[in-house]
Amino acid sequence: MPPASERTQAAEVPAASGHSAPTTVNPQVRQQEPIGATVDPASRPEEHDAQPAYEAFWFAVAQPRTAMDEHSGAAAFVIEPGGWVLALEDRGHEFLVQHTDGRVGVLRDLSNIERG
């Protein structure tokens, strides 16, 4: 017989009955009171303080345009005529645009734009 440190003991299995012992496979569920929560209305932002919802739209350009990296100001990619481009946000004076490969940039020249 191996030493006690190397012996494994069989797990005790409860005898089959109408009620099984709680386990991960057979958890015991108890009826609980519903959980109520209260929120301090002062901690909620006012509706007018919420960020405005932006609606994406498609647009086309008549001549090539360069979209700039929003943070560095460097050229990010060129928007070519002949296809639709996704604008994620109209900021009034510029568009936040997404290239077909996923890159995002800012288009500042909004002259002769056709919105879809």
matplotlib code that plots the C-alpha trace (Angstrom):
import matplotlib.pyplot as plt

x = [0.0, 1.4, 2.1, -0.7, 0.6, 0.3, -3.1, -6.1, -9.5, -12.7, -15.1, -18.1, -21.1, -24.5, -27.0, -29.7, -32.6, -35.2, -32.9, -29.3, -26.5, -25.7, -22.9, -21.8, -23.7, -26.7, -26.7, -29.2, -31.5, -33.3, -36.2, -34.8, -36.4, -36.1, -33.2, -34.1, -31.8, -32.1, -30.2, -29.5, -31.0, -28.3, -25.7, -27.4, -26.2, -28.9, -30.3, -28.9, -25.4, -25.4, -23.2, -25.0, -25.8, -23.9, -25.4, -23.0, -23.6, -22.1, -20.6, -18.6, -16.0, -15.4, -11.6, -9.1, -9.0, -6.5, -7.9, -5.6, -4.7, -6.8, -3.9, -0.7, -2.1, -0.2, -1.8, -3.6, -5.1, -6.5, -10.2, -10.6, -13.6, -15.8, -16.9, -18.8, -17.0, -18.3, -18.5, -18.7, -19.4, -20.3, -18.5, -19.8, -16.4, -14.9, -16.0, -14.6, -14.2, -13.3, -11.3, -12.4, -9.5, -10.6, -8.3, -9.9, -9.1, -10.5, -11.5, -11.3, -12.0, -15.8, -16.2, -18.2, -19.2, -22.2, -24.0, -25.7]
y = [0.0, 3.5, 6.0, 8.2, 11.2, 9.3, 7.7, 9.2, 8.8, 8.3, 11.2, 10.4, 10.2, 10.8, 8.0, 8.5, 10.2, 12.8, 15.7, 15.9, 17.7, 21.1, 21.0, 23.0, 20.6, 20.5, 23.9, 24.5, 27.4, 29.2, 31.7, 35.2, 38.5, 40.8, 43.1, 46.8, 49.7, 53.4, 55.9, 59.4, 61.6, 64.2, 61.6, 61.3, 63.6, 66.0, 65.1, 68.3, 67.4, 64.2, 63.9, 64.5, 61.4, 61.4, 59.8, 58.4, 59.2, 58.5, 61.2, 61.5, 63.9, 65.4, 65.5, 63.7, 65.0, 64.3, 63.2, 64.2, 62.3, 64.0, 64.0, 64.6, 66.6, 64.5, 63.1, 59.9, 58.8, 60.2, 60.0, 59.4, 60.4, 57.6, 56.0, 56.6, 57.5, 56.9, 60.0, 59.0, 62.6, 66.0, 68.5, 71.5, 72.6, 69.1, 65.5, 62.6, 60.0, 56.3, 54.8, 51.4, 49.8, 51.1, 54.1, 57.2, 60.8, 64.3, 65.9, 69.6, 70.6, 70.2, 72.1, 70.3, 67.3, 65.2, 63.7, 60.4]
z = [0.0, -0.9, 1.8, 3.0, 1.1, -2.3, -1.6, -3.2, -1.6, -3.5, -3.2, -1.2, -3.5, -1.9, -2.2, -4.8, -3.3, -4.1, -3.1, -4.4, -2.6, -4.0, -6.5, -9.5, -11.7, -9.4, -7.6, -4.8, -5.6, -2.9, -3.2, -2.5, -2.0, -5.1, -5.0, -5.0, -5.8, -5.5, -7.5, -6.3, -9.1, -8.5, -9.6, -13.1, -15.8, -17.1, -20.5, -22.0, -20.6, -22.6, -25.6, -28.9, -30.9, -34.2, -37.3, -39.9, -43.5, -46.9, -49.2, -52.4, -53.6, -57.1, -56.8, -54.6, -51.0, -48.2, -44.8, -42.0, -38.8, -36.1, -33.5, -35.4, -38.3, -40.8, -44.0, -43.2, -46.5, -49.8, -50.6, -54.3, -56.5, -57.9, -54.7, -51.5, -48.3, -44.8, -42.6, -38.9, -37.7, -39.2, -37.0, -39.0, -40.3, -40.9, -41.2, -39.2, -42.0, -42.3, -45.1, -46.6, -44.7, -41.4, -40.9, -39.5, -40.4, -40.6, -43.8, -43.6, -47.3, -47.5, -50.8, -53.6, -51.4, -52.4, -49.5, -50.0]

ax = plt.figure().add_subplot(projection="3d")
ax.plot(x, y, z, "-o")
ax.set_aspect("equal")
plt.show()
